[in-house]
Amino acid sequence: MAGIAGAAPLLWQQPAYSADTPVGQVHLNFGGDAAREMTVSWMTPGPVRSPFAQMGERRAFAEAMQYDGYPGYFHHVRLDRLQPARGYGYRIGHDDKTRTSTYRFTTGPDRAEPFVFTAFGDQGTDTSFGQPPNQPSANTALAKSFSPALHLVVGDLAYANGDQKVWDDWFDMVTPMASSTPWMPCIGNHEIESQLDLAGTGESWGAHLAFHLTDSLGLQAVINGIDAYYLAWRETSWHPFRTLSGAIFFGWIVLAIGAYRSGALRLGRSVALGLMTMLALGTLKGTQIPQSIIAAGGLCAAFVPLGISLLRGGPPPSKRAVLWLTVLIGVLVLGAAFGPNG
């Protein structure tokens, strides 16, 4: 008891609430029943009292949470008892006052019928790494133009890799669409970061990337989905990439040696051909920089001169072949010059 009495007192500090705290990063995802449930999520940069989403006179109060290392607060509310295939307007607020304009969404139908959806992955942000054609916000605007019933994000959402600033940029970028169209994500390898905490132990903010799917589908369903995806590849007894990777790796070396010994290629071009052994092989991915570029460059160095020699020494191409070659080159040039992100 003496040790306890002599310890420094523990003081609880009440968060500094502010009624003027803005609302951001608004996004939707379907609940367990897409025809009758919708989950609304958003972020505030500071703590707020009684966060809520309001539809007409109906007000649903949200669950608020904060992840270690992130100053903002995330809020989630499930809207249930909705009507199938019906449009709804909602606003978000706190401290007994709405803070946003009206967003609108449409619930799913309760029977099978045709619908439009959009999908992409490897999006990134305009201020960070993104996959070609490197136009993340333009892709979001394009998807929104189709007015889909939902949008699927098939992994590698923001390329944040643990950087919360990138996550903030990504959520801000998708909000114009995600606030009215449910975004349903799949977790990719760039979301499997050390901060990910699907179990909700409060150890990180990274779990927010799952759009609170654990609330919609249940924790075990989400964990089982991730485990099944990766275990399926790891435990597959036969897969062409895995089974043939050794033959492919050594095959390029054998081919290079054979080309040199037969006299088909000289030493330098034979070595260039052997560089294809650097090409990445894998069950999930087969591209790495700069190894893949070096390997492809070696292949070009080995065979392009042969093609030029054949054109010079062989019969001249027909007029029809020249015409089609001209058309192909023209299409490639126009596509590079005027295509998206050209």
Backbone torsions as a table, in degrees:
resi	resn	phi	psi	omega
1	MET	NA	-33.2	-179.8
2	ALA	-64.9	-37.8	178.7
3	GLY	-63.9	-37.5	179.9
4	ILE	-69.9	-42.0	-177.8
5	ALA	-65.2	-30.9	-177.4
6	GLY	-84.9	-5.8	-177.3
7	ALA	-74.3	154.2	178.4
8	ALA	-66.1	141.4	-178.1
9	PRO	-67.6	145.9	176.5
10	LEU	-95.4	120.8	-176.9
11	LEU	-108.9	130.5	177.4
12	TRP	-92.8	126.1	179.0
13	GLN	-102.3	123.6	178.6
14	GLN	-72.9	134.2	178.8
15	PRO	-59.1	148.9	-179.8
16	ALA	-83.5	91.6	-179.1
17	TYR	-73.0	145.8	176.7
18	SER	-139.3	125.8	-180.0
19	ALA	-68.2	-20.7	-177.2
20	ASP	-92.0	6.9	-179.3
21	THR	-60.9	127.5	-177.0
22	PRO	-75.4	164.6	178.4
23	VAL	-111.5	136.7	179.4
24	GLY	-148.6	177.3	175.7
25	GLN	55.1	44.3	-178.0
26	VAL	-75.9	130.7	178.0
27	HIS	-153.3	156.2	-176.4
28	LEU	-117.0	153.5	160.2
29	ASN	-149.1	149.6	-179.1
30	PHE	-62.6	150.0	171.2
31	GLY	-83.1	-165.8	-179.6
32	GLY	-61.3	-29.6	176.1
33	ASP	-118.8	103.5	-174.8
34	ALA	-62.8	-20.4	179.8
35	ALA	-82.4	-17.7	-171.9
36	ARG	-134.6	-2.8	-177.8
37	GLU	-136.2	142.6	175.4
38	MET	-143.2	133.7	177.0
39	THR	-102.5	128.2	178.2
40	VAL	-109.5	131.4	179.5
41	SER	-129.8	148.8	177.3
42	TRP	-158.5	174.2	-178.4
43	MET	-129.1	143.6	168.8
44	THR	-123.8	140.2	-177.6
45	PRO	-70.1	-10.3	177.7
46	GLY	-144.0	173.7	179.7
47	PRO	-70.5	145.7	178.5
48	VAL	-135.1	158.9	178.1
49	ARG	-94.1	134.0	170.6
50	SER	51.5	59.4	176.7
51	PRO	-65.9	145.8	-175.7
52	PHE	-153.8	161.3	167.9
53	ALA	-117.5	136.1	-174.2
54	GLN	-123.9	129.9	172.9
55	MET	-118.0	108.6	-176.1
56	GLY	61.5	-123.7	178.3
57	GLU	-91.0	-5.9	-177.2
58	ARG	-88.0	128.9	-178.8
59	ARG	-122.8	124.8	179.3
60	ALA	-114.4	122.9	-177.2
61	PHE	-83.8	144.5	-171.7
62	ALA	-98.2	158.2	169.4
63	GLU	-87.7	131.7	-179.9
64	ALA	-110.9	142.6	178.5
65	MET	-149.0	157.5	178.3
66	GLN	-135.3	140.4	-179.4
67	TYR	-104.1	145.3	-179.8
68	ASP	-56.0	134.8	176.7
69	GLY	88.7	-1.9	-179.5
70	TYR	-125.7	127.1	-173.8
71	PRO	-75.7	-20.7	-176.0
72	GLY	-81.1	173.4	179.7
73	TYR	-123.7	138.1	178.8
74	PHE	-105.7	142.3	-175.9
75	HIS	-128.9	136.7	-177.5
76	HIS	-136.1	135.4	175.9
77	VAL	-141.5	136.8	178.2
78	ARG	-100.5	121.5	175.4
79	LEU	-93.3	119.6	-177.7
80	ASP	-122.2	-176.2	-177.8
81	ARG	55.8	37.1	177.0
82	LEU	-88.0	166.0	179.3
83	GLN	-97.8	141.5	-178.6
84	PRO	-63.9	146.5	174.1
85	ALA	50.4	43.5	-178.5
86	ARG	-127.1	143.3	177.6
87	GLY	-86.2	141.2	179.7
88	TYR	-133.2	146.9	171.5
89	GLY	-109.1	143.9	178.9
90	TYR	-145.2	154.8	174.5
91	ARG	-131.2	158.2	-177.0
92	ILE	-117.1	142.9	-179.8
93	GLY	-159.0	-177.0	174.6
94	HIS	-162.1	167.3	-178.0
95	ASP	53.1	39.1	173.6
96	ASP	65.8	24.1	179.5
97	LYS	-145.2	134.3	177.0
98	THR	-70.6	143.8	-174.0
99	ARG	-119.1	-3.3	-177.8
100	THR	-127.9	165.8	169.4
101	SER	-74.4	179.9	-176.2
102	THR	-83.3	125.3	170.7
103	TYR	-98.7	157.1	-178.4
104	ARG	-133.2	144.5	174.8
105	PHE	-142.7	166.3	178.0
106	THR	-126.5	130.3	177.7
107	THR	-73.5	162.6	177.9
108	GLY	-75.7	163.0	177.5
109	PRO	-75.2	163.2	177.8
110	ASP	-100.4	12.7	176.6
111	ARG	-145.8	163.3	-178.0
112	ALA	-70.2	127.5	176.6
113	GLU	-160.0	156.8	-178.8
114	PRO	-62.1	146.4	176.1
115	PHE	-151.1	163.6	180.0
116	VAL	-106.1	133.8	171.2
117	PHE	-136.9	158.5	176.8
118	THR	-120.4	160.7	-178.2
119	ALA	-158.2	140.9	166.4
120	PHE	-159.4	169.1	177.3
121	GLY	-140.2	-177.7	178.0
122	ASP	52.2	49.2	-171.1
123	GLN	-80.7	-54.1	-174.8
124	GLY	71.0	-166.1	178.1
125	THR	-129.4	168.2	179.2
126	ASP	-68.8	-17.0	-177.1
127	THR	-108.2	8.5	179.4
128	SER	-142.8	-170.2	-177.8
129	PHE	-65.5	135.2	173.5
130	GLY	-142.3	157.3	179.9
131	GLN	-77.5	151.7	175.7
132	PRO	-54.0	141.8	9.1
133	PRO	-88.0	25.1	171.4
134	ASN	56.3	52.1	178.9
135	GLN	-139.9	61.0	-174.8
136	PRO	-54.8	-49.8	-177.9
137	SER	-67.7	-34.4	177.3
138	ALA	-66.7	-35.3	177.0
139	ASN	-65.6	-38.7	177.1
140	THR	-62.8	-44.9	179.3
141	ALA	-64.0	-37.9	178.8
142	LEU	-65.2	-44.7	178.8
143	ALA	-61.5	-41.2	-179.6
144	LYS	-63.4	-31.4	-176.8
145	SER	-65.1	-19.3	178.9
146	PHE	-83.6	-6.6	-177.1
147	SER	48.6	56.3	-175.9
148	PRO	-74.3	160.4	174.5
149	ALA	-71.8	-28.8	176.7
150	LEU	-160.1	164.5	178.3
151	HIS	-127.2	131.0	178.6
152	LEU	-100.2	132.9	173.2
153	VAL	-110.6	109.9	-167.5
154	VAL	-92.9	47.3	173.1
155	GLY	98.8	155.6	-179.4
156	ASP	55.0	69.3	-171.6
157	LEU	-72.4	-63.6	-170.0
158	ALA	-110.7	-12.7	-171.1
159	TYR	56.2	37.9	-179.7
160	ALA	-73.4	-38.5	179.3
161	ASN	51.4	41.2	177.0
162	GLY	96.6	-3.3	-178.3
163	ASP	-94.9	107.3	-175.6
164	GLN	-65.3	-29.2	178.2
165	LYS	-60.4	-38.6	178.1
166	VAL	-67.2	-39.9	175.8
167	TRP	-60.2	-42.9	178.5
168	ASP	-60.3	-44.6	178.7
169	ASP	-60.9	-40.7	-177.4
170	TRP	-67.1	-47.0	-179.8
171	PHE	-63.9	-39.4	176.7
172	ASP	-63.1	-36.4	-177.8
173	MET	-68.8	-38.0	-175.2
174	VAL	-89.9	-11.3	-176.6
175	THR	-54.4	-41.5	-179.6
176	PRO	-55.3	-29.3	176.9
177	MET	-98.2	-44.5	-173.9
178	ALA	-68.1	-17.4	177.9
179	SER	-77.0	-12.3	179.8
180	SER	-126.7	-17.7	178.5
181	THR	-122.9	125.5	179.8
182	PRO	-60.3	128.7	173.4
183	TRP	-101.2	119.1	-176.6
184	MET	-111.3	107.3	-172.1
185	PRO	-96.6	152.5	164.4
186	CYS	-108.8	139.5	-179.2
187	ILE	-79.2	127.6	177.9
188	GLY	-102.2	-179.6	-177.0
189	ASN	-66.0	-25.3	178.0
190	HIS	-78.5	-8.0	172.2
191	GLU	-93.5	-11.2	178.5
192	ILE	-84.3	72.7	-178.6
193	GLU	-105.4	162.4	-173.9
194	SER	-61.6	-19.7	-178.0
195	GLN	-86.3	-4.6	-175.6
196	LEU	-67.0	133.2	-173.5
197	ASP	-144.0	72.2	-178.7
198	LEU	-65.5	-24.9	-177.4
199	ALA	-74.7	-6.6	176.3
200	GLY	69.9	35.4	-178.7
201	THR	-80.4	-2.6	178.3
202	GLY	81.4	16.3	-176.8
203	GLU	-89.1	-7.6	-176.5
204	SER	-162.8	164.6	172.6
205	TRP	-93.2	-9.3	-174.0
206	GLY	-62.7	-24.7	-178.8
207	ALA	-64.1	-18.4	-178.5
208	HIS	-61.8	-23.5	-178.6
209	LEU	-60.9	-22.6	-177.9
210	ALA	-77.7	7.2	178.4
211	PHE	53.7	29.9	179.0
212	HIS	60.1	34.2	178.1
213	LEU	-63.8	-23.4	177.8
214	THR	-62.6	-31.6	176.6
215	ASP	-70.6	-35.9	-176.0
216	SER	-78.5	-42.1	-173.0
217	LEU	-109.9	-15.9	-176.2
218	GLY	98.8	144.8	-176.5
219	LEU	-58.4	-46.9	-174.3
220	GLN	-65.5	-34.3	179.1
221	ALA	-64.7	-40.6	179.3
222	VAL	-68.2	-44.9	179.1
223	ILE	-62.1	-44.2	179.8
224	ASN	-61.8	-37.1	179.7
225	GLY	-64.5	-43.8	178.9
226	ILE	-66.5	-46.2	-179.5
227	ASP	-60.8	-43.7	-177.2
228	ALA	-63.4	-36.5	-178.5
229	TYR	-63.7	-51.7	-176.3
230	TYR	-76.6	-36.8	179.3
231	LEU	-66.9	-31.0	179.2
232	ALA	-60.5	-39.5	178.0
233	TRP	-75.3	-40.1	-175.2
234	ARG	-70.0	-33.7	-175.0
235	GLU	-99.9	1.7	178.2
236	THR	-64.4	124.3	-177.2
237	SER	-72.8	-29.2	178.6
238	TRP	-139.2	129.9	174.5
239	HIS	-147.7	137.0	-174.2
240	PRO	-57.0	-41.7	179.4
241	PHE	-64.2	-45.2	-177.1
242	ARG	-69.0	-44.1	-176.0
243	THR	-69.5	-37.9	-173.5
244	LEU	-99.7	0.7	-175.3
245	SER	-60.9	-40.1	178.1
246	GLY	-63.1	-45.3	178.9
247	ALA	-63.5	-38.7	178.9
248	ILE	-67.4	-43.1	-178.1
249	PHE	-60.6	-52.5	-177.9
250	PHE	-79.0	-20.5	-178.8
251	GLY	-63.2	-38.3	178.8
252	TRP	-64.3	-37.4	178.7
253	ILE	-66.7	-45.3	178.2
254	VAL	-60.7	-42.3	179.8
255	LEU	-63.8	-40.8	179.8
256	ALA	-65.2	-43.5	178.8
257	ILE	-63.7	-43.4	179.5
258	GLY	-63.2	-39.7	179.0
259	ALA	-64.6	-37.1	179.7
260	TYR	-72.1	-45.6	-176.8
261	ARG	-67.8	-29.8	179.3
262	SER	-81.6	-12.2	-178.3
263	GLY	86.8	2.8	179.9
264	ALA	-67.6	-34.6	177.4
265	LEU	-131.4	147.5	173.7
266	ARG	-78.8	176.8	-172.3
267	LEU	-59.6	-46.4	-176.5
268	GLY	-61.8	-45.1	-179.2
269	ARG	-73.8	-27.5	174.9
270	SER	-67.1	-41.4	176.3
271	VAL	-63.4	-41.0	178.5
272	ALA	-60.9	-39.6	177.5
273	LEU	-64.3	-39.3	179.5
274	GLY	-65.5	-18.6	178.1
275	LEU	-63.6	-15.5	178.4
276	MET	-62.3	-15.0	175.3
277	THR	-65.6	-17.2	179.2
278	MET	-78.9	-11.0	-177.8
279	LEU	-63.9	127.6	-176.1
280	ALA	-64.3	137.6	175.3
281	LEU	-123.7	141.7	178.6
282	GLY	-174.8	160.9	179.3
283	THR	-69.1	-37.9	-175.4
284	LEU	-96.2	-38.9	-174.9
285	LYS	-140.7	154.2	-179.7
286	GLY	-136.7	28.3	-178.9
287	THR	-138.1	131.2	174.0
288	GLN	-142.9	147.0	178.6
289	ILE	-114.2	130.9	10.8
290	PRO	-98.4	2.3	-173.5
291	GLN	-56.8	-44.0	-176.9
292	SER	-66.1	-36.1	178.7
293	ILE	-67.6	-41.6	178.6
294	ILE	-63.4	-42.5	-179.1
295	ALA	-64.2	-46.9	179.2
296	ALA	-65.2	-35.8	177.0
297	GLY	-64.3	-39.1	176.7
298	GLY	-63.1	-39.4	178.4
299	LEU	-63.3	-40.5	177.6
300	CYS	-65.0	-43.0	-179.8
301	ALA	-62.6	-31.2	-178.6
302	ALA	-76.7	-38.6	-168.6
303	PHE	-110.5	-24.0	-179.2
304	VAL	-60.7	-42.7	177.0
305	PRO	-60.4	-32.1	177.0
306	LEU	-64.6	-41.2	178.5
307	GLY	-63.9	-40.1	178.3
308	ILE	-65.0	-41.2	178.3
309	SER	-63.3	-38.4	179.1
310	LEU	-65.3	-40.4	178.6
311	LEU	-66.2	-36.1	-178.8
312	ARG	-75.3	-41.5	-173.9
313	GLY	-91.1	-19.4	-177.7
314	GLY	-89.2	-175.0	178.7
315	PRO	-66.1	147.4	-179.9
316	PRO	-65.1	146.9	179.1
317	PRO	-66.6	152.6	179.2
318	SER	-71.6	163.6	177.8
319	LYS	-61.1	-35.8	179.8
320	ARG	-65.2	-41.5	178.8
321	ALA	-65.2	-40.1	178.4
322	VAL	-63.9	-40.1	179.4
323	LEU	-61.3	-48.8	-178.9
324	TRP	-66.3	-36.0	177.1
325	LEU	-64.3	-39.7	178.5
326	THR	-64.7	-42.4	178.4
327	VAL	-62.4	-43.6	-179.2
328	LEU	-62.7	-46.3	179.2
329	ILE	-63.0	-40.0	178.1
330	GLY	-62.1	-41.8	178.7
331	VAL	-63.6	-42.7	179.8
332	LEU	-64.1	-41.9	-179.8
333	VAL	-65.9	-45.8	179.0
334	LEU	-63.9	-40.7	178.8
335	GLY	-62.8	-40.1	179.4
336	ALA	-70.0	-33.8	-175.9
337	ALA	-81.5	-39.1	-172.1
338	PHE	-119.2	-1.8	178.9
339	GLY	-73.3	176.2	179.2
340	PRO	-57.5	128.8	177.8
341	ASN	57.4	30.9	-176.2
342	GLY	-74.7	NA	NA
